Amino acid sequence: MKNRSSKQTLASIVLAFESFVAFFATLAAFGLKVADAPLVWAVGLTVSILMILTPAVLRYRWGYWVGSLWQVLLIASGVLLWGMFVIGVMLAGLWIWALIAGATIDNAKRIYFDVEIGRK
């Protein structure tokens, strides 16, 4: 098993969860007839699929920028579905937490292993 960073793992979990939220928002937009059905499905499914694929690029620094862009787009989707303002802000908070907590855990691990190597 590859040793992935905690930051990458937590960010991947958040993005995977958000892809399901985007799919369910698509269902809500379709049911509320926010726009033409083919447009709703095309945009909604494209966003959901791209969100579930985004964790693959988190190994690169720019991957986190892509993830942050998804946060902005989720909040902006509140223009069409007002509830997405609230959900988008909560998920953006979870995204920020994942980045901060993951980086903190990774730094603590690095320090721990540096100390352990120094003892040997």
C-alpha positions in Angstrom: 0.0 0.0 0.0 1.3 3.4 -1.0 2.0 5.8 1.9 -0.2 8.8 1.1 -0.2 11.9 3.1 -3.0 12.6 5.5 -3.8 15.8 3.8 -4.3 14.0 0.5 -6.4 11.3 2.1 -8.7 13.7 4.0 -9.1 16.0 0.9 -10.0 12.9 -1.2 -12.7 11.9 1.3 -14.2 15.4 1.3 -14.2 15.5 -2.5 -15.8 12.0 -2.8 -18.5 13.1 -0.4 -19.1 16.3 -2.3 -19.5 14.4 -5.6 -22.5 12.7 -4.0 -23.8 16.0 -2.8 -23.5 17.4 -6.3 -25.4 14.4 -7.7 -28.2 14.9 -5.2 -28.3 18.6 -6.0 -28.7 17.6 -9.6 -31.7 15.5 -8.7 -33.2 18.4 -6.8 -32.5 20.8 -9.7 -34.2 18.4 -12.0 -37.2 17.9 -9.8 -37.6 21.7 -9.3 -37.2 22.3 -13.0 -34.5 24.9 -12.5 -33.5 24.6 -16.2 -34.1 22.3 -19.2 -33.7 18.7 -18.1 -30.9 17.8 -20.5 -28.9 20.8 -19.4 -29.4 20.0 -15.7 -28.3 16.4 -16.2 -25.4 17.2 -18.5 -24.0 19.8 -16.1 -24.8 17.9 -12.9 -23.4 14.6 -14.0 -20.3 16.2 -15.5 -19.6 18.0 -12.2 -20.2 14.9 -10.1 -17.9 12.8 -12.3 -15.2 15.4 -12.3 -15.4 15.8 -8.5 -15.0 12.0 -8.0 -12.0 12.1 -10.3 -10.3 15.1 -8.7 -8.6 13.1 -5.9 -6.5 11.5 -8.6 -4.7 14.9 -9.2 -4.2 15.7 -5.5 -0.7 14.3 -5.7 0.1 17.6 -7.5 0.0 20.9 -5.8 -2.4 22.3 -8.4 -4.9 19.5 -7.5 -5.7 21.3 -4.3 -6.5 24.5 -6.3 -8.9 22.4 -8.4 -10.5 21.1 -5.3 -10.8 24.7 -4.0 -12.5 25.7 -7.2 -15.1 23.0 -6.6 -15.8 24.6 -3.3 -16.5 28.0 -4.9 -18.7 26.3 -7.6 -20.7 24.5 -5.0 -21.4 27.7 -3.1 -22.2 29.5 -6.3 -24.7 26.8 -7.2 -26.8 28.4 -4.4 -28.0 30.9 -7.1 -30.1 28.1 -8.6 -30.8 26.1 -5.4 -30.7 28.3 -2.4 -30.0 25.4 0.0 -26.6 25.0 -1.7 -25.4 28.2 -0.2 -25.7 26.6 3.2 -24.4 23.2 2.2 -21.6 24.7 0.1 -20.4 26.8 3.0 -20.4 23.8 5.3 -18.5 21.7 2.7 -16.0 24.5 2.1 -15.4 24.5 5.9 -14.9 20.8 5.8 -12.5 21.2 2.9 -10.5 23.8 4.8 -10.5 21.6 7.8 -9.2 18.7 5.8 -6.3 20.8 4.4 -5.3 22.2 7.7 -5.7 19.0 9.8 -4.1 16.9 7.1 -1.1 19.2 6.9 -0.8 19.3 10.7 -0.9 15.5 10.9 1.7 15.2 8.2 4.0 17.6 10.0 3.6 15.8 13.3 4.4 12.4 11.5 7.5 13.9 9.9 8.7 15.3 13.2 8.0 12.0 15.0 9.9 10.0 12.4 12.8 12.4 12.4 13.1 12.0 16.2 12.8 8.2 16.0 15.5 8.1 13.3 17.7 10.3 15.5 17.4 7.8 18.4 18.7 4.9 16.3 
